[in-house]
Amino acid sequence: MNTIDISAALKANPYPGRGILIGRSKDGSKAVCAYFIMGRSENSRNRIFVEDGQGIRTEAFDPAKLEDPSLIIYSPVRVRKDDTIVTNGDQTDTVYELMEKGQTFTEALSTREFEPDAPNYTPRISGIMHIANGEYSFEMSILKSCEGNHDCCNRYTYSYDKPRPGDGRFIHTYMGDGNPLPSFEGEPEKTMIDEDIDEFTNTLWTSLNEDNKVSLFVRYIDIASGEYETRIMNKNH
């Protein structure tokens, strides 16, 4: 698989929608995840990320302008024991709650499908990082309509055991702008992850389309200790 330059890929795509990037820092010591949101409508752009315990949630920047909260207000990141869950919707809660009941990441997501936002039928993208006893692995998932046919849900899960230093995988909701918006195709794209959290955060944030970007979350977790650093960027502030 070819390795993409994440900065060039983001600059070339004015509307990747929402994106999840998971992998390992170049020095091998950190598990890394990033999640960003973009928006074309005023309602979608009227958001910020705020910390919520060990995770984050979306919040209306101007509550007076909030219209339909159903698909834009949710918890993108939650931490459950040794697992960090990151998704582009309220399936974060589904994964958390069903794993508490003994189900796996994949089993939990089998209860969900793409978003009901015709005609786009936005894919639900999800990831989970498992860090315990100095070992690290992660999974990613996409639930999408079958080429726009809402009667069929295609489900894909990708597992990455002991990722190599510097390796990352990137999945996003849309291939680009359009009407309807074209869903992501193929398996998560391979990219590289910087050693430094601030450099990586800056690379991602400055590469996202200035008009459409809304918020960015980045977390580096020390694989040996479990301690983490978080960066949050909000266009509205």
N, C-alpha and C positions, 0 to 999 in steps of 0.2 A: 504494500500500500504506500502511495506517495505521502510524504509529509507536507502539509500545507503551512504556509506562513500565516499565522492567525491574524496579524495586523493587515496584511495585504488582502486576505479573504474578507475581512470585515469591511475594509475600505471599498472593496469592489461590490459589496452587496448593501444597497441602501436600506433594505428592510429584511433582515433575517428573523425578525420577530422577537421571540424569546429564545435564549440560548443557555445551554449547560456545558461546561467544560470541566472535566475531571482528569486527574493524573497525578504525576509525581514530580517534585522539583528536580532541577538539574543536578543538585548535589546529592539527591537520593534520600534526604532526611525528612522531607515533608510530603504529606498527602495534601493535594490541592484541589479545591473546587471553586468554580466561578459560576455566577448566574446573572444574566442581565435581562431587562425588559425594555421594549420599545413601544411606541404608540403612534398611530396616525390620527386618531380622533382626539378631541379635547378631553373626553372621559378617560381614555387610556393614558393620556399624557399627564393627567392630574393625579399623579401618584408619587410616593416616595417609599424607600425601604427604611424600616426602623427595627432596631434590635428588640427581640422578644425572648427573654431567657437566653438559652444557648443558641437559639435560632433567630429568624427574622420574620417580619410580616409586611405586607403592603398596606399602605394607609393613604387616604385621600389627602393631597396637599392642601386643597381648599375644599372643605366639607360642603360648602354651599353649592359647589359646582358638580358634586357627585351625582351621577345619573343612575345607571344600573350597576350595582356592586357585584353581581353574581359571578362574573368571570374575571374580575380584576382585583378584588380584595380577598386575600388568602395568605397562608403561611408558606412561603417557598422553601424554607429550611427549618427542619426540626431535628433534634438530636435524641436518639433513643439508645441508652447504654453505650455500646461501642460503635453504634451506627449513626452516620450523618446522612439524612434524607434530604434531597433537593429536587423539587419539581416545579413545573410551570402552572400549577393549579391546586385546587383543594384535594387532589389525590395525595398530597403530602400527608394529610390527616388519615386518609384511607390506609396508606402503607403503614403509618405509625400504629394505628389502632388495630389493624388485623395482624401485624407482626406481634403485638402485645398478646394476641390470642393464639400465637403459634404458627401463623401462616408465613410463607416466604414472601420476599419482594415480588416475585413473579405471580404468585398466587393472589396476593393482594390486588395487584393491578389487573388481574383477570376479571375483577368485578367492575372495572371501569372501561370507558371507551373514549374516543375523541370528543372534543367539545361540541355542544349543540349550537354552534354559531353559523348556520347556513348563510351563504353558500361556501364559506371557507372550510368548515369542519376542521378547525385547528387541531393539529396533533397534540396529544398529551405526551410530554417528554419528562422523563424521570431518571434519577440516579441515586445510588446509595453507596456510601463508602464504609467499609468495615475495617477498623483498626484495633487490633488486640494483640498483646504479647509480642510487640515489635513486628507484627506481620500486617500487611495491607493488601486489600483487594477491593475491587468495585464492580458495580453492575450499572448498566444503562438500559433504558427502555423507551420505545416509542409506540404509541397506539394511534393509528391513523386510518382514515377512510380509504377504501379501495379506489384510488384514482378519482376521488370526489363522489363515489357512490356511498351514500350514508347508510345503506342497508347492510354494508359489510365493513367489519373492523379488522384490520390487519395488525397483528401484535408481534413485536420483535423485542427480544431481550439479548443483551450482549454482556458477557462476563469477562473480566480482566483480572487474572490472578498474578500477584507479585509484579506489578507494572515496573518497567525499567526506568531508571533515573532520566528525567527530562521528557518522558513520553506523556502525552495527553490525548484525550479523545473529546471531540466537540460535536454536539448535536443541537440543531435549532429547528424552529417550527416551520420556517418558510425558506424556499429556495431563493426568493427575491420578492420584489413588489409585484402586484398584479391584482386583478379583480375577475374571478376570485383569487385569493392568495394561493400560490402553488405550494403544496406540502413538501417538507423535506424528503429527499430520496436517498436510498443507500444506507450503508452502515455508518456509525459515527466516524468523523474525519480525524485523521491522525495529525497531531500538531506537537509543538514543543512548548515547554513551560519553563519560565525563568526561575532562577534560584532565589531572587529577591521579590518579596510580596509587593513592595511599592512600585518596582519597575514593571512587574506584570500587570498590576492594577492600572497603571498609567498607560501601558500599551493597549490594553483592552478599551479603556474609556476614551482615549483619544482617537481610536480607530473606528468606533461606532459612529454612524451617521449623526451629525450634529442636530439636525432637525427632528429626527425620530427617536433618539436615545432618551431614556427616562431614568433608569437606575441600574446600578451594578453592585454586586456583592462578591467579595473574594475572601477565601479563608485558606490559611496554611496551617496544617495540623502536624505537630511533631510526632512522628511515627513511634518513637521510643517512649515518650512521656505522655502523649495525649494532649499536651498543652497546645493552644492555638492562638493565632492572630487573625483579626478580621478587619477588612476595609470595606466601607460602604460609600458609594458615590451617588449623589442625587442631583439631577439637573435642576429640580425645584428645591430651593433652599433659602 
